[in-house]
Amino acid sequence: MLNFPFEIREKFLEFFGTEWKACYLITDKKGALVQWGGDFDYFGVKKPQVGQATEEHVLALFGLLDANIVEAEPLFLEHVRLDAKVYADILIVFENNQHIVFLKDSSEKAVQIFDVQQSRNNLKLLVEALQHSVELQSQQRSNFLDGFASVSHEIKNSLVAMQETFNEMKAEKSVSKLKDWLKIGEGAMKHLQSIVYQTMDFSKLETGNQTLHPRPVLLPEFFSKLHAALAPLAARKGLKLHFETFFDDVEMVSVDELKLYQVFTNLVGNAIKFTETGYVKIAVELSPAENGQCRFAAEVSDSGIGIAKADQSRIFEQFNQIQNSSVQHVRGVGLGLAITKSLLQALGGTLSLESKLGIGSTFKFSLRLEKAGSEQNAQPQGAEVFQIPTHISKLAANPLNILMADDDPANCLLFQRILENEGHKVNVVTSGKTALEVVDKKQYDLIVLDRQMPMLDGFATCEEIRAKKIQTKNNVPVPIVIYTADEQREFKDIAANAGANKLITKGCGKKALFEALDQVLRESSNRKAD
Amino acid sequence: MKFKVCMVGQFSVGKTSLVSQYVSSVFSESYLTTVGVKIDKKNVTVGDISSDLLIWDIAGGSDSRGMIGTYSRGSHGFLYVIDGTRPSTIDFVEETIKKNDDAKPSILLINKADLKDAWQLTEADYKRIKDWNIPILETSAKTGNNVENSFSDLTKRMVGLHA
């Protein structure tokens, strides 16, 4: 039973309707305590004293008593937490120039509400997260479809251009005109190559299939090479290409040169693409930082069309292309900046953009690089004279008998022509199965297998050949080279486990191809000598 | 001087975490919903004026019974809080600001700045909150970024009005 004076108890029951753990305070108009009663200890209220400000006893009352007078209506606050485990409903009534403040325990109800509210809120958060995920997937799917359509369109365009070029070439009798057609076809082929490589690059970056290969790089030479590659592109459009480099006591750094080169060619290539008049400028500053590192800060700016503020946040998204009438003629699939951003992330940097529509753009990035000491000499740069290695050149003592297995006729023809030009005999088969039949009937000096063939791929074919213990005429295991279009880290190990002497990449260039074949043949020849 | 400050925002935006960081320099990753209201007290000195802040951490969520208005009675300033990773938390604050027509000193906190990479706010969202014409701070209850500033900036404004 509430231990309140009768009138107070009646007032309490009028509002709360039931007896409960409670206490009350009565204050004058100014908030000074006049009377109190009930279970103060339970609510953690310090022992009241007449004349003291009621707000000193119950923090929650601060500011409320004055507000209550203005409102002239009972003020009810529920679930006011008074300490770790005690909640109270607070009722303030103003009558007869006095405030009557009731504190009624609501701890049990607060616990029940907590359980329900916690579950409800967690569920709502989960639903929000799921909704967001669905929206994201829908957007990504939409981006992918847009991108796929864009890539397909570009590929189709290039293929049509090449086909039409070849048709014209078949009918052309004039040699000089034939050369012109060849240039056109080459242009279409290079564009196709660029689209495919970009898509592959991006795929590798997205799946994390990229490793860094840092090596000592002499920066003045690096930028000289970059200038030589990019100046003709700028000159073709009548643009000025400026390089401003400042190396403060540091010229050699350790960095993945290929990736850094690709970052610059992407950014500068983009700048040239979207600039009709004026300039493209590359500014680089290298300054020492702590712990033997240095700060590499770069900007690529142009006087091009600029990018609207609304488009700037999307510019780095994959397959995103600016919708702008002045660039309708510009070709591409919208992967360049996405690739550049991913490359920089791999290198430990970030890419930012400042741009004004109609004025131009500036892309900025900075990297922390290790200084490379003078004892780590950079590999010589500059033009290299390619000499066909001993075992492969026409001057080799004996022409080689080479077996090649590849299901792609174009690859076979290309490979065959390259090696037959050096005087070797190349026998081409189109499957691993046929290769296994053929090696039983004839001896070869070298076997070259495509990695990706239907039914029996290059690795499996190599294993089978090793199991058969096929040898050359010099009674050593026949050298086997597997070549692949995809650079995947694990392929080297798989090839070695299958018994291959080497794994090479398609499109590595004639020089790399001949060097690889030469190495394999030399090693085989040394074994014979053993 | 004594000021009553109300923390208002949708559930799980970080109101309790911000108060906990400010008052006790403590942060916890686990989410525990607030029931009703919790009141904390902290003394803050701005310039040479010492003030007691009574910080009302009001439970987030729908306010169908108008309790926010009741809890806010007699308050001197507001810290409105939204979650940068959940643009939907803007709606609740916008509704509350519209109902609060007495123009008391207020600051909008965009919380969870430590998760800026995961923020979902669009340009349209930023425009919408800028239209409220109240100062905006990006905060992180986790790292403490701008937490102290939020309360001292608000106190300066409240002192300015009442001094």
Interface residues (C-beta under 8 A of the other chain):
Chain A: L59 A60 F62 G63 L64 D66 A67 N68 E71 L75 F76 L77 E78 H79 V80 R81 Y87 S106 A110 I113 F114 Q117 Q118 N121 N122 K124 L125 E128 H132 A310 S313
Chain B: K2 K4 F11 S12 Y31 L32 T33 V35 G36 V37 K38 I39 K41 L54 A59 G61 M67 T70 Y71 R73 G74 S75 H76 R86 S88 Q120 E123
